[in-house]
Each structure stands twice: as structure tokens, then as C-alpha cells.
Amino acid sequence: MTGSLTIAGLGPGDEALITPEVSAALARATDIVGYAPYVARVQPRDGLTLHPSDNRVELQRAGEALRLASEGRDVVVVSSGDPGVFAMASAVFEALEDAPEWRDLPIRVLPGVTAMLAAAAACGAPLGHDFCAINLSDNLKPWPVIEKRLRLAAEADFAIAMYNPRSASRPDGFGRVLEILREAGCGERIVVFARAVSTPEQRIEMVELREARPEMADMRTLVIVGNSATRRVGRWVYAPRQVR
Ligand code: SAH
């Protein structure tokens, strides 16, 4: 019996933003594997086993998903947003490196609406010109790498989408991030704090970077720093199509 492994993105929160392809995979799954809050977004039903786990056990979770698939189960590993953006798809391929016996399993990665795209749409078009995305958590990379990338992104005048800006275990890093961007001359750039986008708790705040405070972000916030040409029109913010 051949099982399958699907790595799927559930989008930023609203059910309407789950793609039909992901809904179909969830409907035929026998097992759902993932971080507990994401697994909780999947409707329980007969014949479906849920495997919620802690946030810090990504590789172990990926290995478990591969093992279940090798035993003939139709497994869906769920992430929020897109599974390839700071999420489980990389962990599955990393686990596969150590497990040649599973490389012939049918594996699919199904895209989802990542937080930065939902956040950008909620406030206008701040990613309409060149941009980059950075994960501000130093759980999986050294802090100096984050600082270096921020400085270079500022110098290159990218709009910058920031994931995982601030958590209870990392309360101070984001203040430092704002400081680095001020030092890099970005004080007048527009910053968008997009919290819980596409959920009933959605809140969008826009300020100039020099007025931004660390408390404006938490783990449910996606932060977008505009480029030097980004501007506001009414309640919207956008990056002009042309940069001179
Ligand atoms: N794979 C996910 C990202 C996981 S990292 C994706 O593609 O979106 C988790 C971070 O994503 C959070 O700390 C936050 O910065 C951002 N995020 C996820 N959902 C969000 C939402 N609904 N609103 C704002 N930010 C969100």
C-alpha cells in the first residue's frame, strides 16, 4: 500500500484563503501532522487522525510524517500561510536527506497565501516594487546574520517584510532591529504593523519608522518596512511602480 505526503499551507487565517487544492488534500487525508494551533484549524472527522505537536520539534515531526506515509497513510503536514516560507516544507526535505528509503514516496508541496501577501493586500500594495523577506527569530540562525541582512536590505532599498518580529522569549531583538534601520537612515520610511491579518482580530497600524516602538509587534504581527519611495494615499500605503 502506498501512502502519500502532502505539505500544505493553510493561509493566514480566513477559511476563504485556503486554496481549493489544499481543501481537497485535507478532505482525503488520513492523518494531519503539525504545530498544535495549525492542526486545530483542521475540522475533525471520522477516519482522520490529528497529530498536534510542539513548535520546537520540526525535524521530529517531519520524520513522523514520512514514517506514517511510508506505512500507507495519506498524511498532510500543515503550516500556516505558505508551507515553504519559514515553515515545514524545508524540515521535511531536511528529514529526507537522512532517510533515503523514503525518497520515492509521493510528496507534494501545496502553496498557500503567505502572511506578507495577506498583510500587503490588507493595507494596499507595499510590496509592489522590489522587496525581501526576513525571519527575525534567532532560534535557527545566529543574530549577527539577521543584523547583516537588515543593513544590506536597507542599503539596497528593498521593502522588507519581517516575520516572527517579537515573542515572549525574544522581547528585545525587535527594538534592536528598529535601531539598526534608523542607523541605516530609514527613519522616514513607512512601517506597517499588520496583526492577525484575515481574522476577526485584524489590526493594521502605519507609522514612520522613527516613531515605531517594539511593543507595536508581537508574534501575530507581520511588519512591512517600505522602501524610500513608499507613500500613503488616504488610508492606503503603496510602493510606486517606478523607482528613479
Ligand atoms: N509559513 C507562514 C509563516 C510562519 S512564521 C506563512 O507563510 O505565513 C510565523 C509568523 O508569520 C508570525 O510570527 C507572523 O509574523 C506571521 N504571520 C502568520 N500569520 C499571520 C497573520 N494572520 N497576520 C499577521 N502575521 C502573520
Residues whose N, C-alpha, C, O or C-beta is under 5 A from the ligand:
A	BS01	SAH	P12 G13 S79 S80 G81 D82 V85 F86 A87 V113 T114 A115 M162 Y163 N164 P165 A194 R195 A196 V197 M219 R220 T221 L222
